[in-house]
Amino acid sequence: MFLDTAHTILPIEFQGREVMLEAHAYEDDSVSYQAMALVHRKEGSKGEAPLVRVHSGCVTGDIFHSLRCDCYQQLQKALEKVTESTHGIIIYLPHHEGRGIGLVNKMKAYAAQDRGLDTVDANLSIGAPVDARDYELAVKILKDLGTTEIRLMTNNPLKVDALRDLGITVVEQVAHVVNPQRFNAKYLATKRERMAHKL
């Protein structure tokens, strides 16, 4: 199923407190993509559909807190919800950078956005797909963690459909909206108007 896996306990600092998470690392058997799952469980959570965030890696947002997207805010909100939940999982997919087109192409698309294009047309202008992500590795990870029924934190109905098509039962789509600001307002509007996100 996987080329390699590893797991450990990962203590993190979040909002001024220490939180203990299970950390599971995965390397896919087909294309050697790597991913991580962070799991938070409390006693008595067995049998409950976990709250899950499938998060696309974003170097500019997650690490450097770019204001051009909402990735950092979404990741922080996911950490908050997961660490407050009885059973929560964040699946982090670094290879989903730039909706799956990679860091260099994402920066090229940013330059096209600087010339006035929205995110959809910017990707197309550089010969990239609007969204190149697939969710097979995320589904493999969920199944490895013993869960096929989830409450999914997302605004993207295509993500819900993709997971369902791969055998995951999404019992609830949980809204994951953050407040827009002047640098990402057009980005979020494009998600809503052209990509059917529920924003």
Short mmCIF file of the C-alpha atoms (twelve columns), coordinates in Angstrom:
data_MODEL
# 
_entry.id   MODEL 
# 
loop_
_atom_site.group_PDB 
_atom_site.id 
_atom_site.type_symbol 
_atom_site.label_atom_id 
_atom_site.label_alt_id 
_atom_site.label_comp_id 
_atom_site.label_asym_id 
_atom_site.label_seq_id 
_atom_site.Cartn_x 
_atom_site.Cartn_y 
_atom_site.Cartn_z 
_atom_site.pdbx_PDB_model_num 
ATOM 1   C CA . MET A 1   0.000   0.000  0.000   1 
ATOM 2   C CA . PHE A 2   2.846   2.407  0.880   1 
ATOM 3   C CA . LEU A 3   6.538   2.417  0.049   1 
ATOM 4   C CA . ASP A 4   7.281   3.361  3.650   1 
ATOM 5   C CA . THR A 5   5.554   4.589  6.808   1 
ATOM 6   C CA . ALA A 6   6.553   5.863  10.240  1 
ATOM 7   C CA . HIS A 7   4.738   7.144  13.308  1 
ATOM 8   C CA . THR A 8   5.572   8.850  16.568  1 
ATOM 9   C CA . ILE A 9   4.159   11.233 19.167  1 
ATOM 10  C CA . LEU A 10  4.599   14.874 18.207  1 
ATOM 11  C CA . PRO A 11  4.279   17.539 20.904  1 
ATOM 12  C CA . ILE A 12  3.412   20.922 19.386  1 
ATOM 13  C CA . GLU A 13  2.933   24.430 20.744  1 
ATOM 14  C CA . PHE A 14  -0.408  25.800 19.670  1 
ATOM 15  C CA . GLN A 15  -2.029  28.993 20.928  1 
ATOM 16  C CA . GLY A 16  0.265   29.103 23.944  1 
ATOM 17  C CA . ARG A 17  -0.292  25.512 25.071  1 
ATOM 18  C CA . GLU A 18  1.341   22.155 24.540  1 
ATOM 19  C CA . VAL A 19  -0.680  19.654 22.523  1 
ATOM 20  C CA . MET A 20  0.250   16.011 22.000  1 
ATOM 21  C CA . LEU A 21  -0.543  14.593 18.567  1 
ATOM 22  C CA . GLU A 22  0.060   11.284 16.863  1 
ATOM 23  C CA . ALA A 23  2.199   11.931 13.784  1 
ATOM 24  C CA . HIS A 24  2.086   9.455  10.919  1 
ATOM 25  C CA . ALA A 25  4.343   9.872  7.865   1 
ATOM 26  C CA . TYR A 26  3.681   8.127  4.567   1 
ATOM 27  C CA . GLU A 27  5.463   7.620  1.284   1 
ATOM 28  C CA . ASP A 28  3.268   6.529  -1.591  1 
ATOM 29  C CA . ASP A 29  4.175   3.315  -3.392  1 
ATOM 30  C CA . SER A 30  3.411   4.609  -6.888  1 
ATOM 31  C CA . VAL A 31  5.081   8.009  -7.256  1 
ATOM 32  C CA . SER A 32  6.919   8.438  -3.934  1 
ATOM 33  C CA . TYR A 33  4.799   11.362 -2.807  1 
ATOM 34  C CA . GLN A 34  5.166   11.971 0.912   1 
ATOM 35  C CA . ALA A 35  2.431   13.077 3.276   1 
ATOM 36  C CA . MET A 36  1.698   13.425 6.976   1 
ATOM 37  C CA . ALA A 37  -1.306  12.802 9.179   1 
ATOM 38  C CA . LEU A 38  -1.667  14.462 12.568  1 
ATOM 39  C CA . VAL A 39  -4.183  12.715 14.785  1 
ATOM 40  C CA . HIS A 40  -5.806  13.960 17.985  1 
ATOM 41  C CA . ARG A 41  -7.857  11.521 20.054  1 
ATOM 42  C CA . LYS A 42  -9.515  11.654 23.425  1 
ATOM 43  C CA . GLU A 43  -10.686 8.650  25.383  1 
ATOM 44  C CA . GLY A 44  -14.114 7.490  24.334  1 
ATOM 45  C CA . SER A 45  -13.760 8.564  20.694  1 
ATOM 46  C CA . LYS A 46  -13.970 5.048  19.271  1 
ATOM 47  C CA . GLY A 47  -16.686 4.678  16.655  1 
ATOM 48  C CA . GLU A 48  -17.134 8.417  16.160  1 
ATOM 49  C CA . ALA A 49  -16.606 9.853  12.670  1 
ATOM 50  C CA . PRO A 50  -13.477 12.023 13.045  1 
ATOM 51  C CA . LEU A 51  -13.284 15.668 12.059  1 
ATOM 52  C CA . VAL A 52  -10.854 15.719 9.110   1 
ATOM 53  C CA . ARG A 53  -8.995  18.409 7.221   1 
ATOM 54  C CA . VAL A 54  -7.249  17.339 3.992   1 
ATOM 55  C CA . HIS A 55  -4.849  20.252 3.611   1 
ATOM 56  C CA . SER A 56  -2.905  21.054 0.456   1 
ATOM 57  C CA . GLY A 57  0.653   22.119 1.232   1 
ATOM 58  C CA . CYS A 58  1.404   25.804 0.627   1 
ATOM 59  C CA . VAL A 59  4.966   27.002 1.201   1 
ATOM 60  C CA . THR A 60  4.075   30.674 0.753   1 
ATOM 61  C CA . GLY A 61  1.022   30.519 3.018   1 
ATOM 62  C CA . ASP A 62  1.665   27.802 5.602   1 
ATOM 63  C CA . ILE A 63  5.299   28.739 6.254   1 
ATOM 64  C CA . PHE A 64  5.640   32.406 5.303   1 
ATOM 65  C CA . HIS A 65  2.031   33.457 6.044   1 
ATOM 66  C CA . SER A 66  1.365   34.921 2.607   1 
ATOM 67  C CA . LEU A 67  -1.745  37.083 2.437   1 
ATOM 68  C CA . ARG A 68  -2.443  36.159 -1.208  1 
ATOM 69  C CA . CYS A 69  -4.296  33.007 -0.155  1 
ATOM 70  C CA . ASP A 70  -6.163  31.700 2.889   1 
ATOM 71  C CA . CYS A 71  -4.004  28.595 3.424   1 
ATOM 72  C CA . TYR A 72  -2.309  29.667 6.662   1 
ATOM 73  C CA . GLN A 73  -5.596  30.784 8.215   1 
ATOM 74  C CA . GLN A 74  -7.273  27.541 7.146   1 
ATOM 75  C CA . LEU A 75  -4.469  25.426 8.600   1 
ATOM 76  C CA . GLN A 76  -4.554  27.306 11.913  1 
ATOM 77  C CA . LYS A 77  -8.346  26.990 12.086  1 
ATOM 78  C CA . ALA A 78  -8.059  23.270 11.322  1 
ATOM 79  C CA . LEU A 79  -5.504  22.817 14.118  1 
ATOM 80  C CA . GLU A 80  -7.825  24.640 16.500  1 
ATOM 81  C CA . LYS A 81  -10.862 22.530 15.583  1 
ATOM 82  C CA . VAL A 82  -8.946  19.242 15.555  1 
ATOM 83  C CA . THR A 83  -7.266  19.816 18.921  1 
ATOM 84  C CA . GLU A 84  -10.629 20.754 20.443  1 
ATOM 85  C CA . SER A 85  -12.375 17.695 18.999  1 
ATOM 86  C CA . THR A 86  -12.734 14.253 20.514  1 
ATOM 87  C CA . HIS A 87  -11.192 12.736 17.393  1 
ATOM 88  C CA . GLY A 88  -9.638  14.825 14.647  1 
ATOM 89  C CA . ILE A 89  -7.177  14.338 11.800  1 
ATOM 90  C CA . ILE A 90  -5.197  16.720 9.604   1 
ATOM 91  C CA . ILE A 91  -3.793  15.122 6.461   1 
ATOM 92  C CA . TYR A 92  -1.040  17.364 5.078   1 
ATOM 93  C CA . LEU A 93  -0.216  16.870 1.389   1 
ATOM 94  C CA . PRO A 94  2.956   18.806 0.432   1 
ATOM 95  C CA . HIS A 95  2.735   17.670 -3.215  1 
ATOM 96  C CA . HIS A 96  -0.556  19.593 -3.594  1 
ATOM 97  C CA . GLU A 97  1.395   22.863 -3.719  1 
ATOM 98  C CA . GLY A 98  -0.377  25.401 -5.947  1 
ATOM 99  C CA . ARG A 99  -3.466  23.164 -6.381  1 
ATOM 100 C CA . GLY A 100 -1.089  20.466 -7.580  1 
ATOM 101 C CA . ILE A 101 0.913   22.449 -10.160 1 
ATOM 102 C CA . GLY A 102 4.010   22.898 -7.973  1 
ATOM 103 C CA . LEU A 103 5.819   25.844 -6.427  1 
ATOM 104 C CA . VAL A 104 7.488   27.240 -9.570  1 
ATOM 105 C CA . ASN A 105 4.272   27.137 -11.602 1 
ATOM 106 C CA . LYS A 106 2.391   28.684 -8.694  1 
ATOM 107 C CA . MET A 107 4.811   31.622 -8.691  1 
ATOM 108 C CA . LYS A 108 4.387   31.965 -12.468 1 
ATOM 109 C CA . ALA A 109 0.621   32.006 -11.932 1 
ATOM 110 C CA . TYR A 110 1.061   34.676 -9.239  1 
ATOM 111 C CA . ALA A 111 2.925   36.816 -11.788 1 
ATOM 112 C CA . ALA A 112 0.006   36.357 -14.199 1 
ATOM 113 C CA . GLN A 113 -2.352  37.430 -11.414 1 
ATOM 114 C CA . ASP A 114 -0.206  40.558 -10.967 1 
ATOM 115 C CA . ARG A 115 -1.185  41.393 -14.560 1 
ATOM 116 C CA . GLY A 116 -4.888  41.204 -13.639 1 
ATOM 117 C CA . LEU A 117 -5.885  37.576 -14.228 1 
ATOM 118 C CA . ASP A 118 -7.837  35.640 -11.617 1 
ATOM 119 C CA . THR A 119 -6.452  32.341 -10.297 1 
ATOM 120 C CA . VAL A 120 -8.315  30.205 -12.852 1 
ATOM 121 C CA . ASP A 121 -7.192  32.189 -15.900 1 
ATOM 122 C CA . ALA A 122 -3.687  32.635 -14.469 1 
ATOM 123 C CA . ASN A 123 -3.187  28.869 -14.310 1 
ATOM 124 C CA . LEU A 124 -4.547  28.413 -17.822 1 
ATOM 125 C CA . SER A 125 -2.327  31.214 -19.154 1 
ATOM 126 C CA . ILE A 126 0.816   29.295 -18.165 1 
ATOM 127 C CA . GLY A 127 -0.470  26.014 -19.576 1 
ATOM 128 C CA . ALA A 128 -1.356  24.525 -16.196 1 
ATOM 129 C CA . PRO A 129 -4.672  22.936 -15.196 1 
ATOM 130 C CA . VAL A 130 -7.009  24.894 -12.949 1 
ATOM 131 C CA . ASP A 131 -6.696  22.178 -10.296 1 
ATOM 132 C CA . ALA A 132 -4.349  19.187 -10.672 1 
ATOM 133 C CA . ARG A 133 -4.866  17.647 -7.234  1 
ATOM 134 C CA . ASP A 134 -5.863  14.039 -6.662  1 
ATOM 135 C CA . TYR A 135 -6.852  12.511 -3.347  1 
ATOM 136 C CA . GLU A 136 -5.818  8.862  -3.685  1 
ATOM 137 C CA . LEU A 137 -2.986  9.196  -1.154  1 
ATOM 138 C CA . ALA A 138 -5.285  10.974 1.329   1 
ATOM 139 C CA . VAL A 139 -7.789  8.137  1.034   1 
ATOM 140 C CA . LYS A 140 -5.062  5.502  1.517   1 
ATOM 141 C CA . ILE A 141 -3.999  7.332  4.676   1 
ATOM 142 C CA . LEU A 142 -7.543  7.525  6.043   1 
ATOM 143 C CA . LYS A 143 -8.018  3.813  5.458   1 
ATOM 144 C CA . ASP A 144 -4.665  3.055  7.101   1 
ATOM 145 C CA . LEU A 145 -5.833  5.062  10.125  1 
ATOM 146 C CA . GLY A 146 -8.938  2.871  10.254  1 
ATOM 147 C CA . THR A 147 -11.512 5.437  9.195   1 
ATOM 148 C CA . THR A 148 -13.760 5.476  6.156   1 
ATOM 149 C CA . GLU A 149 -16.461 7.742  7.634   1 
ATOM 150 C CA . ILE A 150 -15.479 11.358 8.268   1 
ATOM 151 C CA . ARG A 151 -16.723 14.853 8.915   1 
ATOM 152 C CA . LEU A 152 -14.767 16.859 6.336   1 
ATOM 153 C CA . MET A 153 -13.657 20.454 6.905   1 
ATOM 154 C CA . THR A 154 -13.807 22.012 3.456   1 
ATOM 155 C CA . ASN A 155 -15.621 24.581 1.349   1 
ATOM 156 C CA . ASN A 156 -14.832 22.676 -1.847  1 
ATOM 157 C CA . PRO A 157 -17.617 20.359 -3.082  1 
ATOM 158 C CA . LEU A 158 -15.220 18.760 -5.587  1 
ATOM 159 C CA . LYS A 159 -13.056 17.550 -2.684  1 
ATOM 160 C CA . VAL A 160 -16.114 15.961 -1.081  1 
ATOM 161 C CA . ASP A 161 -16.995 14.251 -4.373  1 
ATOM 162 C CA . ALA A 162 -13.410 13.069 -4.921  1 
ATOM 163 C CA . LEU A 163 -13.182 11.429 -1.497  1 
ATOM 164 C CA . ARG A 164 -16.602 9.822  -1.894  1 
ATOM 165 C CA . ASP A 165 -15.646 8.467  -5.321  1 
ATOM 166 C CA . LEU A 166 -12.609 6.822  -3.695  1 
ATOM 167 C CA . GLY A 167 -14.637 5.074  -0.999  1 
ATOM 168 C CA . ILE A 168 -14.782 7.559  1.890   1 
ATOM 169 C CA . THR A 169 -18.185 8.321  3.404   1 
ATOM 170 C CA . VAL A 170 -18.406 12.050 4.106   1 
ATOM 171 C CA . VAL A 171 -21.158 12.155 6.713   1 
ATOM 172 C CA . GLU A 172 -20.890 15.937 7.050   1 
ATOM 173 C CA . GLN A 173 -19.259 18.777 5.122   1 
ATOM 174 C CA . VAL A 174 -18.108 21.243 7.781   1 
ATOM 175 C CA . ALA A 175 -17.730 24.855 6.588   1 
ATOM 176 C CA . HIS A 176 -14.141 26.106 6.807   1 
ATOM 177 C CA . VAL A 177 -14.463 29.801 5.982   1 
ATOM 178 C CA . VAL A 178 -11.969 32.495 6.945   1 
ATOM 179 C CA . ASN A 179 -12.422 36.253 6.670   1 
ATOM 180 C CA . PRO A 180 -11.143 37.827 3.446   1 
ATOM 181 C CA . GLN A 181 -8.729  40.741 3.450   1 
ATOM 182 C CA . ARG A 182 -7.565  43.056 0.680   1 
ATOM 183 C CA . PHE A 183 -4.831  40.761 -0.662  1 
ATOM 184 C CA . ASN A 184 -6.961  37.634 -1.019  1 
ATOM 185 C CA . ALA A 185 -10.474 39.001 -1.627  1 
ATOM 186 C CA . LYS A 186 -10.281 38.359 -5.403  1 
ATOM 187 C CA . TYR A 187 -8.771  34.911 -4.802  1 
ATOM 188 C CA . LEU A 188 -11.671 33.953 -2.543  1 
ATOM 189 C CA . ALA A 189 -14.241 35.465 -4.905  1 
ATOM 190 C CA . THR A 190 -12.816 33.341 -7.729  1 
ATOM 191 C CA . LYS A 191 -13.101 30.227 -5.565  1 
ATOM 192 C CA . ARG A 192 -16.753 31.064 -4.940  1 
ATOM 193 C CA . GLU A 193 -17.767 32.253 -8.405  1 
ATOM 194 C CA . ARG A 194 -15.728 30.016 -10.707 1 
ATOM 195 C CA . MET A 195 -14.894 26.938 -8.616  1 
ATOM 196 C CA . ALA A 196 -18.210 26.525 -6.719  1 
ATOM 197 C CA . HIS A 197 -16.660 26.769 -3.267  1 
ATOM 198 C CA . LYS A 198 -19.235 27.371 -0.544  1 
ATOM 199 C CA . LEU A 199 -17.963 30.738 0.682   1 
# 
